Amino acid sequence: MSANNPSAPEEIEETLDVFHRGAFHLVQPAMKGHRSGVDAMILASSVPQGFAGRLADLGSGAGAAGLAVAARCPQSRIALVERSALMAGFARKTLAHPLNKALAGRVDIIEADVALVGKARVFAGLADNNFDFAIMNPPFNEPRDRSTPDPLKAEAHVMPEGMFEQWLRTAAAIVRPGGGVGIIARPTSIAQILDALKGRFGGLKIVAVQPRAQSAAIRIVITGIRGSRAALTLMPPLILHRDEGNGFTSRADAINNGQSGLF
């Protein structure tokens, strides 16, 4: 709180981070809440190259994944959907930054809970069949996992019960038939995600994200097509690092810097 104005919001230290080698910049909290990085860039890469439709970044935070799509797909239009007023504020700061002027005109912010249903969802700006693609990087920690003293970070990282069902129900409502969805999550959530996708999205593609070629996956990326009945495909994994050292593989580097899609 401000000493001069007890009702003023707490000032939070922020950083300006460069993504896609300068294609866009992100204003995000330095110490509190969720800080976006490689996961968001991998998620953004699940959107097809040359995508030219309207995309919803569900639970967008400061907007990293959505802006990464906007930077890589210059004909796309993005809606950043975020329920936290604080993180939506960082998204607004991001769009207002002069270095993002080239992208800001194609990006909107919808301050809403992804789990809203029915008229409440529509009233919030998430109308039926209004998007061509939805992406999501939802909270990934189980409630029993080690807690954090930062309530904003806990909100961003700890999944509520039934979350995948709620978020994918919303995705299925707002994405038109034939449109797509992309989600990044921990491998332990695969059963819940597949259950929530059933009857809504088909033609699923699953990519395991591995730190190194001989390592177990630390993330999975799943994409699907609204209303498709096509079979599931297990795709080649994304290997992040070379066998020696900590450098990215050429494929991971291209994805992280917006020079290549995942598929």
N, C-alpha and C positions, 0 to 999 in steps of 0.2 A: 504494500500500500504506500501511496505517497504521503510524506509527512505533512504536506500542506493541504492535501485533499484525501481524507480517509476513504472516500468512495471510489477513488481512482483505481484502475486495475493495476496489479503488480507488474512492474517493468521486468521483462525477461531478456536476458542477454541473447543476442542473435548473431548468426553468421550468414555470410553471402558465399554460397558454394557454386563452383563452376561445374557444369555437366556437358557432356557431348562436345568436349574441347571448345567450349565457349558458345555453343549454339543456344544455351539458355543458362540462367543463373537462378538459384533457389535461396530465398530468405527463409531460414528455419531456426528453431530455438537451439541455442548452444548447449544447454545442459538439461533442459526439461523436455518431456514429451518424446515423440518419435522422430528420429533423424533418418532421412532417406539416403539410400546408397545403392549398392549393386542390385539388391533384390528388386527395387523399383525399375531399374534399367532392364533387367531380365524380363520382368512383367511387361513392360512397354514393348519389348521385342516380339512378344507373342502376337501382336497386331500385324496383319499382313502388310508387306511392303506395298506402298502406293495406296494405302487405305484413304478413301476420300469421303467418308461419311461422318456421322455424328457419333461420338464416343463418350460414354460415362465412365469416369474414374471414381469408383465407389470406395468411400473411406479414403479420400485422396490425401489427407494431411495437407502439407504445404503445396502439393501439386506436382511432385517429381515425375511420377509415371505418366500422368496426363500430358505434361509439358514435353516429356521425352517423345511421346507419340506425335504431338504437334510439331516438334522440330524435325522428326524423321519423315513425317507424312504431311507435306505442305498444303494439301487440299482438305485436311481433316478439320473438324470442329469439335471442341472438347468441352465437357461439363465436369467440373471438379465438385464431387459430392462429399461433404464433410459435416458431421454433426457437432464437432467441437468448435465453439465460437472462437477460441484462442487459435486453433490451427487454421480455421477459415480466415482468420485475420492475417496469419502468415501467408496464406495463399494470395490474399489481396495485396499484401506488400510485395510479394513476388511479381504479380502481374503489373503492379504500378512501377516497378523498377525500370529505369530507362534502358537497361541492357536487354530487357525482354519486350521492347516495343514492337518488334517484328512479329511476335507470337500473340501478344495480349489481345488483339482484336478477334482472335478465333477461339478464345477461352472464356467461359463463364463459370461462376461459382454458385452452387446450390447448397445452402446451409440446411441440411436435413439429415435425419437418421435413416440409414439404409434399410433398417428393419421396419419402417412404416408400411402400412397396408392400406388398400382400398382408397377411399376418398382422401384420407390424410396424406397418403403418398402422392397422389395426383396433385393435390393442393400445394404440396411442397415443391412441385416442379418436375416430378418424375412420372410423366404420363405414360400410358400404355403404348407400346410399339413406337416409341419416339426416338429410339437410338438404333444404330447399326452395329454397335459393339459395346460391350461393357468389360472393364478390367477391375480386378480387386486384389489387394494384398491385405487380407483381414488379419485381426489379432491372431497370434499363433501359439501363445502359451496357455496351457491348461491352468485353471484356477489354483490347482495344488502346487504348481511350479513355484520356485522361489519368487517371493513378492518384491516389489520395488517401493521405496518410500515416496516416489514421485507419482501422485495420482494421475497426472496427465499421461505419463508413460504407461502406467498400469492400464488405463483405458485403451491405449493404442495397442498394447501387447497381449492382454489377457482376454481370451475368447469367452463370451457368455454362452450359456447352454443353448443349443439349437442354432448357433450363429450361422453355420454354413447353409442350413435349410432356409433361414430368414434371408440371407444375402442373395442366395441363388434363386429364391422365389422372386425377389425384387428384380434381379437381372432378367429372369424369364418374362416378367411382366413388361419391362420397359424396352427390351430388345425386340425388334420386329422379327417375324418368321424368316429364317434364312440368315439372320444376323449372327454374330459370334459373341463368345465370352472367353476370357482368359483369367486364370487365377494362379497365384503362386502361394505355396503353403509348405508346411513341414510334411515329410513323408508319412508320419504317424496319422495324419488327418485324411489319408487317401480314401478310406472306407466311407467316412462321413461325407466327403465331397462327392464321391460317386453316387451315393444314395440320394443326395440332394439334386444331382444333375439328372437322375433317372426320370424319364418322361418329359423332360424339359429341353435338354440339349443332348444331341447325339453326334456321331462322327468324331468322337473324342480322340484327342492326341495327348499323350503323356510323355513328358521329357523329364528325366531325372537330372538334377543339377549336382555334380560331384566336385569336391575340392580338387581331387586328382584322379587320374584314370583308375587307380586301384583302391580308391576310397569309396565308402558307402555314401549314398546321396544325402545331402543336407536340406535340399529343397526339391519340390516337384512343381512343374508347370503343367497345367491341364487346360486345353482349349476345347471348345465345342461349338456346334452349330444349332441354333434354335430350331426345334422341330425335326431335326435330321434323325433318320433311323440307321445311318451307316455304322459299321462296326468300329470298335475301339482300336486304335493303333498305338503301339509302344514305339516311340521314336528313339533315334540314337541319343545318348546322353549329352549334356553340355558339360564339358570338363573345364573348370575355371583356371587351374594353374598348371604350368609345366611341371615335369617330374623333378626338376632341379630348380631351386630358388622359389621366389614368391611371385614371379611375373605371370601375367595372364597368358593363356594360350591365344593364338591369333584369332580364333573364333570368339572367345570370351571378350577379348579386347575390342573387337569390332562391334559386338553387341553392346558392351558397356558404353561405347562412345557413339552409338546411334548410326553406325555405318553398315549394319546388317540386321536383318530380322532373324528370329529364332528358327523359322522354317524356310 
